[in-house]
Amino acid sequence: MAHLPSYDDALGSEHRGPDNRLRVNQHGLITDGRRNWVFSFGLMLHVFLVLAEAGAGAWVNSAALLADAGRNLGSGAGLGLAWWCGRPVLRPGRGRYPYGFNRLPFQVSLYTALGLCALLGFLLPATVDHLRHPQPVNGLLVGLLAGAGLLLHTATATLLVRGQQPRGNGRRGYQYLFTDALVSLGVMLGGALLYFAGWQRVDAFLAVGLLGVIAFGGWGLLSPGRLLRPRALDVNTEEVRAFLLGQPGVREVNKLRIWAINPLDTALSVHLVRARGDDSAFKEYLQEALRQEFNISQSTVQLEHETYSPDSPGGGY
């Protein structure tokens, strides 16, 4: 299943370039040269697994293998698209695209979701037919191919996050990568039931469950919060408000808005009422403080002056 959640953090230690931007993709995974081979190798194995499951599913008439091939196709497509759009997202904006390709990951989410919907339409008739008319299925083959998928997903995820501690939104990327491994484990156990107990309906039930997994993933990608400009999940608005009120001379915080520009960058705009002081120095200090404290990479601060009072929170600046 393809997951393209919105991340502004890497899995583990931060890897930043000269422009202070994290070199990560929308899976929350660092895309430096040391891991490029993991992506390419994982994609190649995904292709082989999808072909093997689709061919075997058609050969032994297994709806579960066909559905699992579709799920792995979505997973591989998500991984490939994440790798592909990792570099364009990092290009600086210019010309007609002042924000660069910041929205590309969200467009990829839409296209992936539409592909998953088409996949559901293709697999659903065969699954319904197997529910109505159970047929003998080679449970050993189902279990072996699902076991291969389990090894593939686990190995790929382990290599991508090896030596790193998942944190922040990046933790979701770590969890999503292992979700496919858990699903493959379930299919493998279903294959064991087919082989040892001879419960032929298990194949159709597995297919229904896999279609549910695909549908759940597609629905998540089509959510308004994903396709519209979403809020930054890792930033607590009230904590930011309290932080701003605690700054020297700040009396009021108005029109505070925080949103995710892309999976890497968070933006903020705010209107502050404060005592008179050096506005230029205060803005520079505040923007750096927001970057360090909340990982807000772009902030727009509007200031309105109020006569200084000793009662001002934080005193004067």
Secondary structure, DSSP 4 states (H G I P E B T S, - for coil): -------SS-SSS--B-TTS-B-B-TTS-B-SHHHHHHHHHHHHHHHHHHHHHHHHHHHHT-HHHHHHHHHHHHHHHHHHHHHHTHHHHHSPPBTTBTTTTTTHHHHHHHHHHHHHHHHHHHHHHHHHHHHHS-----HHHHHHHHHHHHHHHHHHHHHHHTT----TTHHHHHHHHHHHHHHHHHHHHHHHHHHHH--THHHHHHHHHHHHHHHHHHHHHTSHHHHS----TT--HHHHHHHHHTSTTEEEEEEEEEEESSSS-EEEEEEEEEESS-HHHHHHHHHHHHHHHH---EEEEEEEEE---TTSTT---
